């Protein structure tokens, strides 16, 4: 029986490809790996062979799921998906909750910088806090970036040359319930304990400044330069209606909402260059060897200034600077490049562990050390009949929840995870195998329970 890892998915568009790569790499190292939506893995944990659950967050919402999994005999490793940027000392106890920290075997960080910040919160825990990188950055390595070749070709055929604007208005343009939560925290009275108040307030103010700058740019640039296309792709947490209304109001054919069927990485590769603001996409652009601009809200560094993003980007402050860059790029063929200094490379390597190596290769050592009491443990009721029955039950539950939920909530959750089936999962495994020069037929691929997809080497 192979040792089992359960990898949780929450935001499909951002996490799926990295988790697929991890699954194949760990299967090659002798593991059995299951991936699926968080809820699917939680609901079926009582049936699963005992294994190691790989969490993507360590906030207080994870306490109960972690406790239940431990009661069932599973072990846990933790990670913070936003740990590269959300690692300020005053919020570390919120990002890495003490109860969660005590429940995990290891806490994986994106890089040494986050590790040192975490150690300030949990001193003398050097062996438990391990710098392993982020799976999403492994997708920028050769030959894996070829994964997007077909999408890049289709995008270029559809849009031609364009500037890519991935947005990040995760407070200003979030869904109503989430936005109310942010505003409530911003308006709360100062408390003695750790709070997101400062983080949310600075983020809200900076998003407002960037929004105003973008509006000024979008209101005149597309009309002045009708032959230069701009593609806008919203963050997974944002409302699409906001951008549809804006584009409709400006009414320029060269200001376009990007088609959601293509991944962000494909747009980065297809674009002439990328314009973000304190956004992960700048890092991804750099790792793809694509030029990237970081639009600053202010000249002065703030509480939320992310050094890794600053290190790899060309920085601008106002829309006139951006107009000049666009003019030089498209009309004068004078193109900028993101060349970084030795000092900036040191910053980057300190912030991201897997710049030159794969996360799974680092993590394997620690998964190997975890001891499971799994003698005689196996997947209960994992057969065609039970899969059909459990899938039917899940569909009934989904109908019930869909009936209860309002339209905005349904849209919000659909944007985060629009579904995954065995056909898509198998297709992606096959695609990755081809890129990695592996034989797809060397693997056993199946759906153990509804929404729970398993790969292991034969």
Buried (B, 14 or more C-beta within 10 A) or exposed (E): EBBBBBBBBBBBBBBBBBBBBBBBBBBBBEBBBBBBBBBBBBBBBEBBBBBBBBBBBBEEEBBEBBBEBBEEBBBBBBBBBEBBBBBBEBBBBBBBBEEBBEBBBBBBBBBBBBBBBBBEBBEEBEEBBBBBBBBBBBBBBEEBBEBBEEBBEBBBEBBEEBBBBBBBBBBBBBBEEBBEBBEEBBEEEEEEEBBBBBBBBBBBBBBBBBBEBBEEBBBEBBEEBEEBBBBBBBBBBBBEEBBEEBBEEBEBEBBBBBBBEBBBBBBBBBBBBBBBBBBBBBBBBBBBEBBBBBBBBEEEEEEBBBBBBBBBBBEBEEBEBBBEBBBEBBEEEEEEEBEBEEEBEEBBBBBBBBBEEBBBBBBBEBBEEBEBEBEEBEBEEBEEEBBEEBBEEBEEEEEEEEEEEEEEBEBBBEBBBEEBEEEEBBEBBBBBBBBEEBEBEEBEBBBBBBBBBBBBBE
